[in-house]
Amino acid sequence: MKIIYLAHSVTNGGQNLQKIHTLISWLKDEKFVVIQPTSNLVPNSLAADSLQSIEKSDCVIADITTYSHGVGFELGYAYALKKSIVVICDVYAKNKVSKFLLGLFPSMIFYNDQADLERKIFSQLRSVTAQ
């Protein structure tokens, strides 16, 4: 079973949080273990817990739909550890994505709805599990 760390905004998530919860349910149905940041921790515990979770994960999925310094840092940390990374973003936020991230992650997934995300992410996750 593969472990996925799901990086997403825990403080600015708003309406996107429902999409995150649906994605987590889908990933679990697909037999992945999903770890995510815990919003009820104090900042230094949140950071330490998140970094340890990234270290033990096989793959990091980062939702950049909602701007978050924390997700940016988590992406950088996972990148430095040479983790498999899948970056996702709702298509409505596509014009807000930095060119830097587009350059680092050219296979970034822009999705229209949950079904579109699941379809697009499936092949990328299967390649991770094959490793």
C-alpha positions in Angstrom: 0.0 0.0 0.0 1.4 3.4 -0.9 1.4 6.4 1.4 0.3 9.8 0.0 0.8 13.1 1.7 -1.9 15.5 0.6 -0.7 19.0 1.0 -3.4 21.6 1.0 -4.3 24.9 2.7 -5.6 24.2 6.2 -6.3 27.9 7.0 -7.5 29.3 3.7 -9.3 26.3 2.2 -12.8 27.6 2.2 -15.0 26.0 -0.4 -12.1 23.9 -1.6 -12.1 21.8 1.6 -15.1 19.8 0.4 -13.2 18.9 -2.8 -10.2 17.9 -0.6 -12.4 15.6 1.5 -13.9 14.0 -1.6 -10.4 13.4 -3.0 -9.3 11.8 0.3 -12.3 9.4 0.2 -11.5 8.5 -3.4 -7.8 7.9 -2.7 -8.8 5.7 0.3 -11.2 3.8 -1.9 -8.3 3.2 -4.3 -6.3 1.7 -1.4 -3.9 4.5 -0.7 -3.0 5.6 2.8 -3.6 9.3 3.0 -1.9 11.7 5.4 -2.7 15.4 5.5 -1.9 18.4 7.6 -3.8 18.7 10.8 -5.3 22.1 11.4 -5.7 21.8 15.1 -2.0 21.6 15.9 0.0 24.6 17.1 2.2 26.1 14.3 5.5 24.4 15.3 3.8 21.1 15.8 2.0 21.4 12.5 5.3 22.1 10.7 7.1 19.2 12.4 4.3 16.8 11.8 3.9 17.8 8.2 7.6 17.4 7.4 7.8 14.0 9.1 4.7 12.9 7.1 6.3 14.0 3.9 9.4 12.1 4.7 7.5 8.8 5.2 5.3 9.3 2.2 5.8 7.6 -1.2 4.1 10.5 -3.1 3.0 14.0 -2.4 -0.1 15.5 -3.9 -0.2 19.2 -3.6 -3.4 21.2 -4.1 -2.4 24.7 -5.1 -6.0 25.9 -5.9 -5.9 28.1 -2.7 -2.8 30.1 -2.2 -0.8 28.9 0.8 2.8 29.5 2.0 2.7 26.2 3.8 1.8 24.2 0.7 4.6 26.0 -1.2 7.1 25.0 1.5 5.8 21.5 1.6 6.2 21.3 -2.2 9.8 22.5 -1.9 10.6 20.1 0.9 9.2 17.1 -1.1 11.0 18.3 -4.2 14.3 18.4 -2.2 13.7 14.9 -1.0 13.1 13.7 -4.6 9.6 12.5 -3.7 7.1 11.8 -6.5 4.9 14.8 -6.7 1.5 15.4 -8.3 0.3 19.1 -8.3 -3.4 19.7 -8.8 -5.3 22.9 -9.3 -8.9 23.7 -10.1 -9.1 25.2 -13.5 -10.7 28.4 -12.2 -7.4 29.2 -10.5 -5.2 28.4 -13.4 -4.4 32.0 -14.2 -3.0 32.5 -10.7 -0.4 29.7 -10.8 3.1 31.0 -10.9 5.3 30.4 -14.0 7.9 29.0 -11.6 5.6 26.2 -10.5 4.5 25.6 -14.1 8.1 25.2 -15.0 8.9 22.8 -12.2 5.8 20.7 -12.6 4.8 20.7 -16.3 2.4 17.8 -15.8 0.4 19.8 -13.3 -3.3 18.7 -13.3 -5.9 21.3 -14.0 -9.3 19.9 -13.4 -12.9 21.0 -14.0 -14.7 18.9 -11.4 -14.1 15.9 -9.2 -14.7 13.3 -11.9 -12.2 15.1 -14.1 -9.6 15.2 -11.3 -10.0 11.5 -10.5 -9.6 10.6 -14.2 -6.5 12.8 -14.7 -4.8 11.8 -11.4 -5.4 8.1 -11.8 -2.6 7.5 -14.4 -0.1 9.6 -12.5 -0.8 7.7 -9.3 -0.5 4.3 -11.0 3.0 5.2 -12.3 3.9 6.1 -8.7 2.7 2.8 -7.4 4.6 0.9 -10.0 7.9 2.3 -8.7 
